[in-house]
Amino acid sequence: MKLEKKVVVILGASSGIGLACAKLFAKKKSYLVLVARRKERLLRIAEHLSSKTKVLVIPADITKKDQLTRVFEEIKKTFKQIDVLINNAGMGIPGSLSEIKDYDWDAQFNLNVKAVMHACQYALPLMKKGSHIISVASIAGLYSRANYSVYCASKHAVIGFLRSIRFELFLKGIRVSWICPARIETEFFKYYTKRPPQWHLLPAKDVAQVIVTYAEKNFLKRCYFRLRNLLKRIFKLFFFWY
């Protein structure tokens, strides 16, 4: 599918994978809606990308239902439709069972699960046959590990939600996809007392390229980028130990 003049909404667009997606979709001449809490950063990004395409900036905390409602109201006024919705905003707070606080649970589930549900709900009236919902989940939604119980629970939950609505929206001609990246070079690790070593991390652009291939419905290109990312990880691991 050609992405020129398609309306692409990116939640969590101010950094990391969201920012990398914005840059790639701008090269494809897609119309961009950039949503995040940090207004000044969004405006700087928009200034950089506006020479390539139309960019609408909507600062919002998407865990607040009234603010998320306003986001989709503004999209309706400006573009009247959504072709691609990218649920990218997320957070993870590591901690052992004895350290878990109510805040840890509420913050992660509100952003990683509830905000995704609401975004899909509010986007649906603006989507038509051929539209696409793409969500950034995590490998933690497929596997679990010690000291990540709440984060893993939230990502398992969101994948279960997405699997269900995939069947529901299939009859409407709306696609639902998700990706489960491992460690990526983003601000995700700001809550960590010890940041993972650089050789563990892939650039955010590598994940963004996969997301763009989903939006384009380009299976061969998607396979290429997935294989390349896997080989990159193997290459890094080999030369680190060597």
C-alpha positions, 0 to 999 in steps of 0.5 A: 500500500502506498503511504503518501497522503495516508493519515498516520497517528503515532502515540508516543511520538516524542522519542525512541521508536515513535520518533523513528516512525515519524521520520520514516513515514514523513519520507513516505509523504504520509500525513502525521499526527504526533501525540505525546506529553512533551509539547516542546519536543513535539514542536521541534520534531514537527518543525523538522518534518513539516518541510516533507509533509503535513504534521499535526502536533497534539500534546496529551497524556494518553492515560487521561481519558479526557485528553485522549478524547480531545486527541481524536476530536482534533484528528477528526476536525483536521483529517476526518480519517485515520489510516494507520494508528500506531500505539507506541507509548509504553513504560516498564518499572522493574522490581521484585515482588516485595518491592511492587507498589500500587503505583507500579501496577497502575502506571504500567497498566494504565499506559500499556493496556488501558490507553491502547484500548481507549485509543483503539476505541476512539480511532475506530469511527475514523477508520475504514476498510484497509485501515491498520492498527499497529501496536508496539508490545514487547517480548515480555508479552510472550515470555516472562522473567524475574523482577518484571512481573508487572511489566510482563503482566501488562504486555501479556494483557495487551497482546491478549486484547489485540488478539481478540480485536484482530478477529473482531475488526477483521470483518470490518476490513481493519487490520490489527498487528503488533510487534514484540521487540526486545531491548531497543535503544530508547528512553525506556530504561530511564527507570532502571538503576543500571542501564543494559550494555550497549551491545544488548540494544538495537537502534529504534530505527530498526524497529520503525522500519518493520512497522512501516512494512506492516503499514505498507503491507509489504511482506517480503520487505518485512521479512528482510528487516526482521531477518536483518535485525536478528542477524544484527543481534547475533553479530553483536553477541558473537563479537562481544564474547569473542 
